[in-house]
Amino acid sequence: MDKRIAVVTGGGTGIGAACCIALGKAGFKVGVHYNKSKESAEKVASMISDAFLIQGDVSTIEGIDNIYNVLKNEHGGQIDVLVNNAGIALDNPIFSATPEEFQKTIDLNMRGTWYAIKKIARLMIRKKSGRIINISSVVGSVANPAQSIYGMTKAAIDNLTKVAALELATYNILVNSVAPGFIQTDMTNKIPEEFQKNIMQKIPLGRMGTPEEIGEVVQFLATSGSYITGSILHVNGGMYG
């Protein structure tokens, strides 16, 4: 198959959608993954010259197995770039957070990313090439009130990135994380205005980033940077790293 294939989990909204569009512009055939937001995913796919939809709950083993099966059975087992973007943030102080919130976040953010690499990298190993890009977060490196669960999952993703980079290097598979700062999405729009003002004071550039600015970095890692692996690329307006 001549055309490179990229799959973005959670590709129907926010940062995931921007990544899909950026990869489409770079010439990839893009698999726009979604769980429940089919209409949004269809809209994103319509903006890309060559795209297909994949449905599945990546917080479950079955959901990721479905992505693998679609690639294997419908696209010749080809995947060149995997962007692990799907995730949730259920903000709550430690003493208010529930075990159910903990488990739901762990299942999607941590186990979902780990199992997606474990399962889908097999297709890359067969051809001894590929790129895996994990979307983590600045709060994986700095503390943020009410985000103990979310922060620990993102810190875990950054460590997973480093381990996977070591284990997959022999197959010419590059593994990196992109760690966004505060990006203007539906998730950050829910942050109370007073807290948003406090955030702005910590960002040297004085503004939130855009999903498109994350998409640019993902596109770079998908197409260039052939000597970059095991790295955490911070995209946060200067607030960290």
C-alpha positions in Angstrom: 0.0 0.0 0.0 1.4 3.3 -1.1 -0.4 5.7 1.2 0.6 6.0 4.8 -2.1 5.3 7.5 -2.4 7.2 10.7 -5.0 6.5 13.5 -6.0 9.0 16.1 -7.9 7.8 19.1 -10.6 10.3 20.3 -10.2 12.0 16.9 -13.7 13.5 16.7 -13.2 16.5 19.0 -10.7 18.9 20.4 -7.0 18.1 20.1 -7.8 14.8 18.5 -9.7 16.4 15.7 -6.9 18.9 15.1 -4.4 16.0 14.9 -6.5 14.2 12.3 -6.7 17.3 10.1 -3.0 18.0 10.4 -2.1 14.5 9.5 -4.6 14.6 6.6 -2.8 17.7 5.3 0.5 15.8 5.5 -0.8 13.2 3.1 -1.9 10.4 5.5 -5.0 8.3 5.2 -6.5 9.0 8.6 -8.5 6.7 10.8 -10.7 8.9 12.9 -11.5 7.0 16.0 -14.5 7.7 18.2 -16.5 6.1 20.9 -19.8 8.0 21.2 -19.3 11.2 19.2 -20.0 9.7 15.7 -21.4 12.9 14.3 -18.3 14.9 15.3 -16.1 12.2 13.9 -17.9 12.2 10.6 -17.5 16.0 10.4 -13.8 15.7 11.0 -13.5 12.9 8.4 -15.3 15.1 5.9 -12.6 17.7 6.2 -9.9 15.2 5.2 -9.3 14.0 1.6 -8.8 10.4 2.6 -10.3 9.2 6.0 -12.2 6.4 7.6 -14.0 6.0 10.9 -13.2 3.5 13.6 -15.5 3.0 16.6 -14.6 1.5 20.0 -14.4 2.2 23.7 -10.6 2.3 24.2 -11.1 2.1 28.0 -11.8 -1.6 27.2 -9.7 -4.4 25.8 -12.5 -5.1 23.2 -12.5 -1.5 22.0 -8.8 -1.6 21.2 -9.1 -5.0 19.7 -11.7 -3.6 17.3 -9.3 -0.9 16.1 -6.7 -3.7 15.5 -9.2 -5.8 13.6 -10.3 -3.0 11.4 -6.7 -2.2 10.5 -5.9 -5.9 9.9 -9.0 -6.9 8.0 -9.9 -3.7 6.1 -6.5 -2.0 5.6 -4.1 -4.8 5.0 -2.7 -4.6 8.5 -1.1 -1.3 7.8 -0.5 1.5 10.3 2.3 4.0 10.1 1.3 6.4 12.9 -0.7 5.8 16.1 -1.8 8.9 18.1 -3.0 7.9 21.6 -5.1 10.9 22.3 -8.4 9.7 23.9 -8.6 10.6 27.6 -10.7 12.1 30.3 -10.2 14.4 33.2 -12.6 14.0 36.2 -11.4 16.8 38.4 -11.9 16.5 42.1 -9.8 17.1 45.2 -8.3 13.9 46.7 -10.8 13.7 49.6 -13.8 14.2 47.3 -12.7 12.0 44.4 -14.4 8.6 44.3 -13.0 5.1 43.5 -15.3 5.0 40.5 -13.8 8.3 39.1 -10.3 6.8 39.8 -11.1 3.6 38.0 -12.7 5.3 35.0 -9.8 7.6 34.5 -7.2 4.8 34.9 -9.0 2.5 32.5 -9.1 5.1 29.7 -6.0 7.2 30.2 -3.5 4.6 31.4 -4.7 1.1 30.5 -6.1 2.3 27.2 -2.8 3.8 26.1 -0.8 0.9 27.3 -2.9 -1.7 25.6 -3.2 0.3 22.4 0.6 0.2 22.2 0.8 -3.5 23.1 -1.7 -4.5 20.5 -1.4 -2.1 17.6 2.4 -1.9 17.6 2.4 -5.6 16.5 1.4 -4.3 13.1 4.3 -1.9 13.0 6.8 -4.6 14.2 5.9 -6.7 11.2 7.2 -4.0 8.8 9.9 -2.7 11.2 8.7 0.9 11.1 6.2 3.2 12.7 5.6 6.2 15.0 3.6 6.2 18.2 2.7 9.6 19.7 1.1 9.7 23.1 -0.8 12.8 24.2 0.0 13.4 27.8 -0.2 16.8 29.7 1.7 19.5 31.5 0.0 18.3 34.7 1.9 15.0 34.4 5.0 17.1 35.3 3.6 19.9 37.6 1.0 19.6 40.3 -2.5 21.0 39.8 -5.2 21.2 42.4 -8.1 18.7 42.0 -6.2 16.8 39.3 -4.5 14.1 41.4 -6.0 11.2 39.3 -5.6 12.9 35.9 -2.1 14.1 36.7 -0.9 10.7 37.8 -2.3 9.0 34.7 -0.5 11.6 32.5 2.8 11.1 34.4 2.4 7.4 33.8 1.9 7.9 30.1 5.2 9.9 29.9 7.0 7.0 31.7 5.3 4.5 29.4 6.6 6.5 26.4 10.1 6.1 27.6 9.9 2.4 28.2 8.1 1.7 24.9 10.7 3.8 23.1 13.5 1.5 24.5 11.6 -1.7 23.8 10.6 -0.8 20.2 13.7 1.0 19.0 15.1 -2.2 17.6 12.1 -2.3 15.2 12.6 1.3 14.1 9.5 2.4 15.9 9.7 5.9 17.4 7.7 6.6 20.5 7.2 10.1 21.9 4.8 12.1 24.1 3.3 15.5 23.3 2.4 17.2 26.6 0.0 20.1 26.0 -0.4 22.9 28.5 -3.7 24.6 28.8 -5.4 24.4 25.4 -8.7 26.0 24.4 -11.0 23.0 24.2 -14.4 21.9 25.7 -12.4 20.5 28.6 -10.7 23.8 29.5 -13.9 25.8 28.8 -15.4 24.1 31.9 -12.7 25.6 34.2 -14.1 28.4 36.4 -13.2 31.9 35.1 -11.3 32.8 38.3 -9.1 29.7 38.0 -8.5 30.5 34.3 -7.2 33.9 35.3 -4.8 32.3 37.7 -3.6 29.9 34.9 -2.9 32.8 32.6 -0.6 34.4 35.1 1.6 31.3 34.9 1.8 31.2 31.1 4.6 33.4 29.8 2.9 33.8 26.4 -0.2 35.0 28.3 -2.8 32.8 26.5 -4.0 29.3 26.1 -2.9 27.3 23.1 -5.0 26.1 20.3 -5.7 22.5 19.3 -4.1 23.3 15.9 -0.8 24.1 17.7 -0.8 20.6 19.1 -1.7 19.2 15.8 1.4 20.9 14.3 3.7 19.2 16.7 2.0 15.8 16.2 2.4 16.2 12.4 6.1 17.0 12.9 6.6 13.8 15.0 4.7 11.8 12.4 6.7 13.0 9.4 10.1 14.3 10.7 12.3 14.0 13.7 13.7 10.6 12.7 16.3 10.7 15.6 13.7 11.6 18.3 12.3 8.9 20.5 11.6 8.5 24.2 11.0 12.3 24.4 8.4 14.4 26.1 7.7 17.5 23.9 6.1 20.2 26.1 3.8 22.6 24.2 2.6 25.0 26.9 3.5 28.6 26.2 6.5 28.5 28.4 4.8 27.5 31.7 7.0 24.4 32.1 9.9 22.7 30.4 
